[in-house]
């Protein structure tokens, strides 16, 4: 029998917080400074389905322009993301997990500013710890950061879940022995190896309550 799920590791962008609108606008603004005019729908789709780095390379190619685009994007996005908010019902879901004695962890490629955004949304109380970019772990889908959390907090992988909005989150979780749950609010991610797929936190909470 599978152990009861007790540990939930969260991706940040596009999973806890709806940052893609701010990321898309920031990407367009940075591109415009390099003389590129990009459609928001295309930028959004690439960000959702791949990564910031891959999206930059897709639109700018390789070379000095790629480095410059990265610098401009991150500088602009750091300001724009101040407007980002959690997805609907995230706080209720985190609170429900905490009430059941579950531990929750942050696992993000974003820097420690993610913690400030969580604090602004009154969500930090639900998190035991986490990993941000400054800690220097290999990027997902490498499971290195999840393996670190398992060691530091004595997590049982078979009682743990990685929740994310892209395949790389799912793959990282499964490589660490976790379940991988995909949050796909807009239906842009093809079916893959995820153990669970959901489109809203209300839907997920109701489904888990019914098990």
N, C-alpha and C positions, 0 to 999 in steps of 0.2 A: 504493500500500500504506500502511495506517495505521501511524504510528510505534508502537513498543513503548511501553506505558504505563509511565511513570517517576515520575509525581507523583500523590500521593494526598492529597486534602484531606478532612479528617474533621469532621463535625458532632460535638458532644459529647453532649448530653442525648438519650438514647434511641438513640444510635448507638455511641459508645465506652462510655458508662456507662449502666447501667440505673437512671436517676434517677426514672423515672415513679412507682414506688411511694412514694418520699419526697415527690415533688411532689404526688401525689394526697392523701396524708395532710395535708400542709401546707395544701393548698387547703381541705380540709374543716375543719381547725382554724381557719383564718382566717375562713372563712364562718360557723362557729359563733360566733365573737366578734361577728359582725354579726347574729346571730339566725337564720341560715340552716342548715337541715339538708339535706345533699346526699348522694346515694348515691355510693359510691366508683366503681362501674362507670360511671356517667354522667360523672363528673368525669374519670376516666381516658380514656374515649373521646374527650371533647372536647379534652383536652390532646394526645392522640396525633394527632388528625386536624386540629387547627387550631393554636392557639398559646396561651400563657398569657394574653396580652392579650385575645384573642378569647373565650377561655373565661370570663374575668372579666366581660366585657361581656355574655356570654350569660346568666350567672346573676345579675348585679347590675344590668344595664342601664347607662344613661349617668348621669353626675352625680357628686356628692361621694362616694357610696358606692363607686363604681368606683375612685376614687383611694385611698380608705381601704383597700379590699380589696387593691389592689396593694401598698401599704405593708406591710400585715399579712402577706400571703402571702410576700413576699420576705424579711421578717425571720424568719419561722418556717422557711422553706425553707432559708435559709442555714445553720441549725443541723442540720436533719434530713438534709440532703444529705451530711453528713459520713459517714453510714452507707452511702452508695451505693458500688457496686463495678462494675468493668468487666463487660461481657457475657462469657459463657464463650468461650474461645479467642481473644479479642481480642489478648492479648499474643502468642500464638503467631503470629497472622496479621501483626501489626505487625513482629515479629521476622523473619518470612519475607520480607516486603517489603524490610526493611532489608538482609537478606542478599543480595537480588537487586540492590542498589544503588539502590533507589527512595527518593525523598525524600517525607516525610510532613509535613503541616501541619494545624494546628488552625484551625477556622473556626466560632466559636460566638457566640451572642447572650449567653451567660453572661459574667460578669466574669472577671477574671484568677484568681479562685479556682479556675477550671477547671484551671489549671496545677498548683496545689497538689494537687488530687485526682489528677491524672496522676502527679505525683511520688510520692504515697503508694502508688500502684499500680505503681511502677517502670516507667513508660511514657515518661517525658520524653526518655529517650535516643534514642527513635525519631523525634523530631520536630525538624525544622529550624527551624520558626518558626510563626507563626500570627496570628490576629486574634481579639481579645476585645472585649467591649462598650465598654471605656474608650477604644478607639481611634476611636470615633465614626462608623464607616462606616454607610451605609444598611443596613437589615435585609434579610435574604433575603426574597423572591426577587430583590431587586436584586443584580446581580453585582459591585457596586463593590468589595467586600472581596476577591473572587477576582481582579479586575483588578489590585488593589494587589499581591497576592501574585505575580501573573504578572510585574509590573514589577520588584518588589523582588528576586525570586529567579530571574528570567529563565526562567520556566516556559513551555514550549510547550503551549498549550491542547489541541492535538490529541493530546498524549501525557499528558494529565492526566485525573483522575477526581475528582468530588465525591461523597462517600459520606454519605448522610443517611437519616433515618427518616421524612421527610415530603415531600410534593410540593414545598414551597418550596425545599428543599435541591436537588432535582433540577432545578427550573426555574432557580435561580441558577447552577448548574453549566453547564447547557446554554446559558444566555445568555452565559456567559463563553467558550463554545467547548469546554467540557469534556464528557466523558461524565458521566451522572448515574446512580449506582447506589443503589437503594433497599433499605435493610434494614428488612424488615417482619416482625418476629419473631412477631407475633400476628395477622397477616392482616387488619388493620383499615384498610389503605390501598387504595382501589380502584386498578385498573390505570390507569396514566397514560403519560407519555412517557419513563419511565425506560429506560435502555439495558440495565440488568441489575437483576434483583430476586432477593433471597436472604433466607432466614429464619434462618440461623446462619452463623457465621464458619468453622466446620468445613466446612460445605457449600460455601461460597465458595472456600475454600482448595483443596478437592479438585477443584472444577470448573476453577479456574484452572490447577492442576497438570496437568489432563488435556487442556488446549488445545494 
